[in-house]
Amino acid sequence: MNWNVIVNCNDMMTTTMRPIHKVVSFHHRFSLLASLCPLLPHSFKPIFPSSLPILSSPRKSLPSIRHLSGISAMPASSRSPHLVPLTAVGNEDGGGASAANGAVASADPSYDDDEALGNQYRLPPPEIRDIVDAPPVPALSFSPQRDKILFLKRRSLPPLSDLARPEVKLAGIRIDGKCNSRSRMSFYTGIGIHQLLEDGTLGPEKLIHGLPERAKINFVTWSNNGHYLAFSVRVEEEENSSSKLTVWVADVETGTARPLFQSTDVYLNAIFDNFVWVNDSTLLVCTIPLSRGDPPKKPLVPSGPKVQSNEQKSIIQVRTFQDLLKDEHDEELFEYYATSQLVLASLDGAVKDVGPPAIYTSMDPSPDERYVLISSIHRPFSFIVPCGRFPKKVAVWTADGKFVRELCDLPLAEDIPIANNSVRKGMRSINWRADKPSTLYWAETQDGGDAKVEASPRDIIYSQPAEPHESEQPTVLHKLDLRYGGITWCDDTLALVYESWYKTRRVKTWVISPESKDVNPRILFDRSSEDVYSDPGSPMMRRTPAGTYVIAKMKKEGDEGTFVLLNGSGATPEGNIPFLDLFDINTGNKERIWQSDKEKYFETVVALMSDQTEGELPVNRLKFLTSKESKTENTQYYIQSWPEKKACQITNFPHPYPQLASLQKEMIRYERKDGVQLTATLYLPPGYDPSRDGPLPCLVWSYPGEFKSKDAASQVRGSPNEFAGIGPTSPLLWLARRFAILSGPTIPIIGEGNEEANDRYVEQLVASAEAAVGEVIRRGVADPSKIAVGGHSYGAFMTANLLAHAPHLFSCGIARSGAYNRTLTPFGFQNEDRTLWEATSTYVEMSPFMSANKIKKPILLIHGEEDNNPGTLTMQSDRFFNALKGHGALCRLVILPFESHGYTARESIMHVLWETDRWVQKHCVPNTSKVDTDTKVTEDPESKAVSASGAGVPELASDSNDTFPSLRRSSL
């Protein structure tokens, strides 16, 4: 998928489903949710007047910087902003304000005296800035009938003033109280409709009109018949006006939009679910109760102390969740913002309240539109887990608002074990069968939800009608010995059930006949989720008249077999070559009917387009949507039609950064000293010739991964022909600064058999880095003394560890939003499910905080001040910086006001790029440190890593006489 375009077929992201070790829940209904698109926070006017100077504020407006060079450190108070005019430096079009207003200094490629710069937002050089400011392409959404396409318009990077809006942090979520929605919510700026003509081309654009000026659009969904669109609208907040969301509908034929509710006092509550089409003329909407008053005020004097107790001696282990409830006032605020009144609203203006006000979290109409499955949460709340674990009710209501029955009322789930594959007790994953009018199915654990408990079966899948007869018990569909991972439905004779187990990476696909008790379930696929070469693909789905999605059965002329289409990524040692196989479910025979071009292009099948008719689909009349891209050509979309196998291009997006259109990209292979084959993507600047230009400064950017086998870790993932997507904080931006970029070199941390991968984390991390660095030096594209390393989150953790344990490899490091002290995440991190007390030495040895005294190379730490990612509290960077400073390390800490784990505001992103560019220009590009020219091999006693002699090439430690195994290389 292209980095900046979302393809959405009737709000379906893709027709494939991957039954990997992660739990898969393939829902029969697809909604266009904000999570499908890059999160671009909404824009509002500055919360402070742009002309007033601010001395200090509890919500800082400028990046806080701490810097240490040698033993000279800025005082801790430097984190407070100086006296600087606070201005709206980011514009709606992504442009920045001038430096004259005092908030943003101009780009300064000379990077002179750092202390004189002060705490101001800075701009990177124009060659970087111009790429980041390129306008985004629209997102796409196909109509249910596949005859129209929405172009959902998006803006460039949002201004910091959007993030500066007050937000309330409650129960693990962040709320914009003014909008009564999640804070920092993405939005579209407009909707264009194109007719998809018979010849596959697009008709002229028709804009949705009648919207308020500067409308911010969310939650765009089609009615099932494709005649209407529903979406929410909010506008720029003005004095004495509300910025809350209202529900609008638009006639697709005319393009005319209007509010759904005639009353102007009805607002959408978008904290959890928002609205759903019950039928083609009626929506069920979560609204703010009309009787709701002002938010509860926090008492000036508390009624008593905050007390938590475990006098029952319960074993409760939880990860480091953030933004949790803290006291009774938080509980009241959460209830205030999250409580909704359900309302049935017809297009003709009729409205009807449904049920009492409650904290409704999801609404799901049955395929036959007779019922609605409604979930809600309720007290008692918790101070140690987020709202997803609060007590939960699931009930069935009729589509006209009458209560039918309660399916379950699950208690508070504070005690879910931290072990991978542990789940909540009771009914879970409750959904409608996509192939039935109104039949429910769900899973129930048989091991108490604890993955460490041996049980057979471990999960049981049940099914039952929405309104069963008085004595009718749930039907057992299937019993599983691994953890249930989802079902894809087809009909009474065919469904695929997935189960998996993370510890072994085993994933199984079962074929069941849901309505034939005399047909025994059988295993279709039994494989490792890590073995991408053996991935057979996932079944293509077709849309039913009810708007659900089921497995598409295919009809092959002259053959009575049961055929489906398997859409696969096609991983091979040469890279991914996506395919489409005609697969006989009964015999296992398959025929490859489509495959991506592998010489120049990378193509993928996105969705079926010929599924408007009932029954089996003829293979010779296939029509499907594909994407196509190359190393230098950005993603475009095509309609492939059979039997002609003709491809008609339906998009023509311009190249997002023509200045890098001729960049050089190569997927390279090399070997780690233990024999593991590694892969990386090497990018070189346009026009670069190593024989003419010599070695370049190089930026290595990566993220470690865990594996159970060396064979799986050695497999190639990705394609050498994929387009080089460059995001706003991508390391590829430094191609414009004439860097070589080694992107995503595989850093496999392997734990075979009963071995835990992290017990040899540092050893394998250093070995992988040595192999990567040795390869770019061997190729002559990287100067050994000018190689920087960087990463985000777990990649930042990796960066700090490499500077501590492999200082001979890198000149400097950039670590963004990382966690550096694993004792602060004592109940697990990433995929580590042992506690600190069970694996003390592993936690300590993996923590770069504990090796701060070993870090002698310059390190730049960047962190969002409002990071809410579990484990990566902002405190992690604060404390790591203090530890580095305490040992005289050359380090710098930049705290980004209002930013979370990822960075979104234009000012923040531009400043991050400026900081990064300044760092590599100061500590990588001009690096003239001499390498050891002796012929002997020297060993770093701290890292136990070997540095090479002679030409200054880092040597890969090996027991054999071949001290440079990286010289045995191949490229794809």
Sequence and secondary structure as in RCSB ss.txt:
>XXXX:A:sequence
MNWNVIVNCNDMMTTTMRPIHKVVSFHHRFSLLASLCPLLPHSFKPIFPSSLPILSSPRKSLPSIRHLSGISAMP
ASSRSPHLVPLTAVGNEDGGGASAANGAVASADPSYDDDEALGNQYRLPPPEIRDIVDAPPVPALSFSPQRDKIL
FLKRRSLPPLSDLARPEVKLAGIRIDGKCNSRSRMSFYTGIGIHQLLEDGTLGPEKLIHGLPERAKINFVTWSNN
GHYLAFSVRVEEEENSSSKLTVWVADVETGTARPLFQSTDVYLNAIFDNFVWVNDSTLLVCTIPLSRGDPPKKPL
VPSGPKVQSNEQKSIIQVRTFQDLLKDEHDEELFEYYATSQLVLASLDGAVKDVGPPAIYTSMDPSPDERYVLIS
SIHRPFSFIVPCGRFPKKVAVWTADGKFVRELCDLPLAEDIPIANNSVRKGMRSINWRADKPSTLYWAETQDGGD
AKVEASPRDIIYSQPAEPHESEQPTVLHKLDLRYGGITWCDDTLALVYESWYKTRRVKTWVISPESKDVNPRILF
DRSSEDVYSDPGSPMMRRTPAGTYVIAKMKKEGDEGTFVLLNGSGATPEGNIPFLDLFDINTGNKERIWQSDKEK
YFETVVALMSDQTEGELPVNRLKFLTSKESKTENTQYYIQSWPEKKACQITNFPHPYPQLASLQKEMIRYERKDG
VQLTATLYLPPGYDPSRDGPLPCLVWSYPGEFKSKDAASQVRGSPNEFAGIGPTSPLLWLARRFAILSGPTIPII
GEGNEEANDRYVEQLVASAEAAVGEVIRRGVADPSKIAVGGHSYGAFMTANLLAHAPHLFSCGIARSGAYNRTLT
PFGFQNEDRTLWEATSTYVEMSPFMSANKIKKPILLIHGEEDNNPGTLTMQSDRFFNALKGHGALCRLVILPFES
HGYTARESIMHVLWETDRWVQKHCVPNTSKVDTDTKVTEDPESKAVSASGAGVPELASDSNDTFPSLRRSSL
>XXXX:A:secstr
  TT  EEETTBS S    SSS     S     GGGS         SS TTSEES  SS  S EEEEEETTEE  
GGGGS  SEE    B TTS B  GGGSSEE   TT   STTT S EE   HHHHHHHTS    EEEE TTSSEEE
EEE  SS  HHHHTS  EEETTEEEETTTTEETT   BSEEEEEEB TTS B   EE BS  TT EEEEEEE TT
SSEEEEEEE    TT     EEEEEETTT BEEES SSTT  B BSS  EEEEETTEEEEEE  TT  S     S
S SS      TT          S   SHHHHHHHHHHH EEEEEEETTS EEEEEEEEEEEEEEE TTSSEEEEE
EE SS  SSS GGGS EEEEEEETTS EEEEEEEE       SSTT   SSEEEEEE TTSSSEEEEEEESSTT 
TTS  SSSEEEEEEESS  TT   EEEEEESSEEEEEEEEETTEEEEEEEETTTTEEEEEEE TT TTS  EEEE
EEETT GGG   EE EEE TTS EEE EEEETTEEEEEEEEEE    TT    EEEEEETTT  EEEEEE   SS
EEEEEEEES   SSS EEGGG EEEEEEEESSS  EEEEEETTTTEEEE      S GGGTT EEEEEEEE TTS
 EEEEEEEE TT  HHHH  EEEEEE   EEES HHHHTS  S TTS     TT GGGGGTTT EEEE    EEE
  TT  GGGGHHHHHHHHHHHHHHHHHHTT EEEEEEEEEEETHHHHHHHHHHHH TTT SEEEEES    GGGS
TT BTTB S TTTSHHHHHHH GGGGGGG  S EEEEEETT  STT  HHHHHHHHHHHHTTT  EEEEEETT  
SS  SHHHHHHHHHHHHHHHHHHTTT       SSS EE TTT  EE  TTT      SSS S GGGS EE 
